[in-house]
Amino acid sequence: MADAPLACEIRAATADDLLAVVRVQAQSRPSSAPLPEQTTDRQRAAWARMMATDDLTVFVAEVEGVAVGTACLLLMPNLGYECRPSAFIEAVVVARAHRRRGIARAMIERILADARAAGCRKVQLLSHKRHADDGAHALYRSVGFEPEAEGFRVYLEP
């Protein structure tokens, strides 16, 4: 059963949000490890590239000024669909202690509004099969997504 919805603010991340995003991602995994106190050189380099990428937005969900969720939106130019861009949602993460309180829904609704404003024809979101029973797939269906494509993935070795 879900807890009462939390009031949250969804905003585009800034260059100063890297540690907050890393900490949200760390809180999404079942672990008793302490939260990171600083970021790595590799994280800082990736973040700088993300912040400099046109048409890539990282969102932060905050409750009482504390980051509790994050997600990414990438807009891709497209020659199909009357040259309207396609949108891709990636890395939807909510800290474990704040799940089932409307945070992910609020982020996705904001992302869909931004995709509409950008003139997108379609929005794609991939979710691992392991999330079929934890509420994620039900959430995605409830905001309008339909499981209509077969996804494929290959992980390349470093």
C-alpha positions, 0 to 999 in steps of 0.5 A: 500500500502506498503512503500519502503523497508527498509535496515535491518540487521537480526542477531541472538539475544544475551543475551544483546538483551532482552530489545530490543526484549521486546520493539519490542513486545510492539511496535507491539500492538496498545497502547499509553503506554510508552515502557518498560525501563527495563525487569521483573524477569520473562522475564529475567528468560525466556530469560536466558532459551531461550539463553541456549536452543540448537536449539533455535534461536531468531532473531533480525531485526535492521534498523540503529542499532535499533531493529524493528523486532524479530522472533524465530526458533526452530529446533526439531530432528525427526525420520521421514523424514529420521531423518531430523529435523523439524523447527518451526517459532514462534513469528514473530513480527515487530514494527507497525511503520515498517510494510509493509517495508520488515522486516518480509520477510527478517527475514523469508528468513533468517530463511528459509536459516538457516533451509535449512542449518540445513538439515530440511525437513519441516518448520511449522509456525502457524498464527492466523486466525485474520491475514488473512486480515492484510497481514501476510498470504499473506506474508507467501504465498509469501515466499512459505508457503501453508495453508495445515494443520488444527491447534489446540490450547489450552491455559492452565490456569496459 
